Amino acid sequence: MDFKEGIKQTEIGYEQLIKANKLMSEAVVNDFMFTWQWWFGLGLFIIPWIVWFLLRDKESTGRLLMGGFATIILSLIIDLIALSYGLWSYPMKFLPISPVLFLPYHLSLAPVSVMLVLQIKPRNRPLLKGLIFAAIAAFGGMNFFALIDFYNPKGWSTIYDFFIFLVIYFVAYWFSNMDSFKKLRNGS
């Protein structure tokens, strides 16, 4: 295959993605919208951020947000890879015009959960906190979301989710504990 043929193939792929997005958007509008699952998912976007805003350590907001943003980016990258290989899927979509990964897990639940865990007893053992977080997220959260059809593991083992959440926690922990922050100054 040459370069031009590759361009044609990717255009065919994009057309199929557009058709798939249209099907998913129709499902949101015709089947999901205003069901209890849809309201629950919408609440999962908003309520965790309200809770975090009220409970956050105000003096560490920037550091916590660094950990939260790292969590968002890493969870999106992991899901992009997994979804492209069909390892798992998210059958429930909440907004008809949003991309597939515009989900409360990536943009609200995971980052807020990590930020709250980071600020609880920050001097305690990060390994223990990470293990507890990963266990609750994988064995509690992911199984709950599979039960209500927000997540389809397609045979993916929950123990793998445990290790994914453990890695996500440690990456967020590392970002939130960086000591290389310095204020930006004009002319520097």
C-alpha positions as CSV (number, residue, x, y, z in Angstrom):
1,M,0.0,0.0,0.0
2,D,1.3,3.4,-0.9
3,F,0.7,6.8,0.8
4,K,-2.3,7.8,-1.3
5,E,-4.0,4.4,-0.6
6,G,-3.4,4.9,3.1
7,I,-5.1,8.3,2.9
8,K,-8.1,6.7,1.2
9,Q,-8.3,4.0,3.9
10,T,-8.2,6.6,6.7
11,E,-11.0,8.6,5.0
12,I,-13.1,5.4,4.8
13,G,-12.4,4.9,8.5
14,Y,-13.5,8.5,9.3
15,E,-16.7,8.0,7.4
16,Q,-17.4,4.9,9.5
17,L,-16.7,6.8,12.7
18,I,-19.1,9.5,11.6
19,K,-21.8,6.9,11.0
20,A,-21.1,5.2,14.4
21,N,-21.3,8.6,16.1
22,K,-24.6,9.3,14.4
23,L,-26.0,5.9,15.7
24,M,-24.8,6.7,19.2
25,S,-26.2,10.2,19.1
26,E,-29.6,8.8,18.0
27,A,-29.5,6.3,20.9
28,V,-28.9,9.2,23.3
29,V,-31.8,11.2,22.0
30,N,-34.3,8.4,21.3
31,D,-33.4,5.9,24.1
32,F,-31.2,7.2,26.9
33,M,-32.2,10.9,27.4
34,F,-34.3,11.5,30.5
35,T,-34.1,7.9,31.8
36,W,-32.9,7.5,35.4
37,Q,-29.5,6.3,34.0
38,W,-29.1,9.4,32.0
39,W,-29.9,11.6,35.0
40,F,-27.6,9.6,37.1
41,G,-24.8,10.0,34.6
42,L,-25.4,13.7,34.3
43,G,-25.2,13.9,38.1
44,L,-21.9,12.1,38.0
45,F,-20.5,14.9,35.8
46,I,-21.6,17.7,38.2
47,I,-21.9,16.4,41.8
48,P,-18.3,15.2,42.3
49,W,-16.9,18.6,41.3
50,I,-19.3,20.4,43.7
51,V,-18.2,18.0,46.5
52,W,-14.5,18.6,45.6
53,F,-15.0,22.3,45.6
54,L,-16.5,22.2,49.0
55,L,-14.1,19.7,50.6
56,R,-10.8,20.5,48.8
57,D,-7.7,21.7,50.7
58,K,-7.9,25.3,49.5
59,E,-4.2,25.9,50.1
60,S,-3.3,22.9,47.8
61,T,-5.9,23.5,45.1
62,G,-3.2,23.9,42.4
63,R,-1.4,20.8,43.3
64,L,-4.5,18.8,43.6
65,L,-5.7,20.0,40.2
66,M,-2.3,18.9,38.7
67,G,-3.0,15.4,40.0
68,G,-6.6,15.7,38.7
69,F,-5.6,16.8,35.2
70,A,-3.0,14.0,35.1
71,T,-5.7,11.6,36.0
72,I,-8.0,12.9,33.2
73,I,-5.3,12.7,30.6
74,L,-4.0,9.3,31.6
75,S,-7.5,7.8,31.9
76,L,-8.4,9.1,28.4
77,I,-5.3,7.7,26.9
78,I,-5.8,4.3,28.4
79,D,-9.4,4.3,27.3
80,L,-8.6,5.4,23.8
81,I,-6.1,2.5,23.4
82,A,-8.5,0.0,25.0
83,L,-11.5,1.1,23.0
84,S,-9.6,1.0,19.8
85,Y,-8.7,-2.7,20.5
86,G,-12.2,-3.5,21.7
87,L,-11.0,-4.5,25.1
88,W,-14.1,-2.9,26.8
89,S,-16.8,-0.4,25.9
90,Y,-19.0,2.3,27.4
91,P,-22.5,1.5,26.0
92,M,-24.1,4.5,27.7
93,K,-23.5,7.9,26.2
94,F,-24.9,11.1,27.8
95,L,-24.7,13.9,25.3
96,P,-25.7,13.5,21.7
97,I,-23.0,15.8,20.3
98,S,-20.1,14.6,22.4
99,P,-17.3,12.3,21.5
100,V,-17.4,8.7,22.8
101,L,-15.0,9.5,25.7
102,F,-16.9,12.5,27.0
103,L,-17.9,10.5,30.1
104,P,-18.2,11.2,33.8
105,Y,-15.6,8.7,34.6
106,H,-12.8,10.6,32.8
107,L,-13.9,14.1,33.5
108,S,-15.3,14.0,36.9
109,L,-15.3,10.7,38.9
110,A,-11.7,9.6,38.4
111,P,-10.0,13.0,38.9
112,V,-12.2,14.1,41.8
113,S,-11.8,10.7,43.6
114,V,-8.0,10.8,43.1
115,M,-7.8,14.4,44.3
116,L,-9.8,13.7,47.4
117,V,-7.7,10.6,48.2
118,L,-4.5,12.7,47.7
119,Q,-5.6,15.3,50.2
120,I,-6.7,12.7,52.9
121,K,-3.7,12.3,55.3
122,P,-1.2,13.5,52.7
123,R,1.8,12.3,54.8
124,N,0.5,8.7,55.2
125,R,1.9,5.9,53.1
126,P,1.1,6.5,49.4
127,L,1.3,2.8,48.6
128,L,-1.4,2.0,51.1
129,K,-3.6,4.8,49.9
130,G,-3.1,3.8,46.3
131,L,-4.0,0.2,47.0
132,I,-7.2,1.2,48.9
133,F,-8.1,3.6,46.1
134,A,-7.5,1.1,43.3
135,A,-9.4,-1.7,45.1
136,I,-12.5,0.5,45.7
137,A,-12.4,1.9,42.2
138,A,-11.8,-1.4,40.4
139,F,-13.8,-3.9,42.5
140,G,-16.5,-1.5,43.6
141,G,-16.8,1.2,41.0
142,M,-16.2,-0.7,37.8
143,N,-18.3,-3.6,38.9
144,F,-21.1,-1.2,39.8
145,F,-20.9,0.5,36.4
146,A,-20.9,-2.9,34.7
147,L,-24.0,-3.8,36.7
148,I,-26.0,-0.7,35.5
149,D,-24.7,-1.1,31.9
150,F,-22.5,2.0,31.9
151,Y,-19.4,-0.2,31.3
152,N,-19.0,-3.4,29.3
153,P,-15.8,-5.2,30.4
154,K,-16.1,-7.7,27.5
155,G,-14.2,-10.3,29.6
156,W,-11.7,-7.8,30.8
157,S,-10.6,-8.8,34.3
158,T,-11.3,-6.5,37.2
159,I,-7.8,-7.2,38.5
160,Y,-6.4,-5.4,35.4
161,D,-8.6,-2.4,36.3
162,F,-7.1,-2.6,39.8
163,F,-3.5,-2.2,38.4
164,I,-4.7,0.5,36.0
165,F,-6.2,2.5,38.9
166,L,-3.0,2.0,41.0
167,V,-0.9,3.4,38.2
168,I,-3.2,6.3,37.7
169,Y,-3.1,7.1,41.4
170,F,0.7,7.0,41.5
171,V,1.0,9.2,38.4
172,A,-1.4,11.7,40.0
173,Y,0.5,11.5,43.3
174,W,3.8,12.2,41.5
175,F,2.3,15.2,39.7
176,S,0.7,16.6,42.8
177,N,4.0,16.4,44.8
178,M,6.3,18.0,42.3
179,D,8.5,20.6,43.9
180,S,9.4,22.4,40.7
181,F,6.6,25.0,40.9
182,K,7.7,28.6,40.7
183,K,5.6,31.6,40.0
184,L,5.8,33.0,36.5
185,R,7.2,36.5,36.4
186,N,7.1,39.1,33.6
187,G,10.3,39.3,31.6
188,S,11.7,36.0,32.8
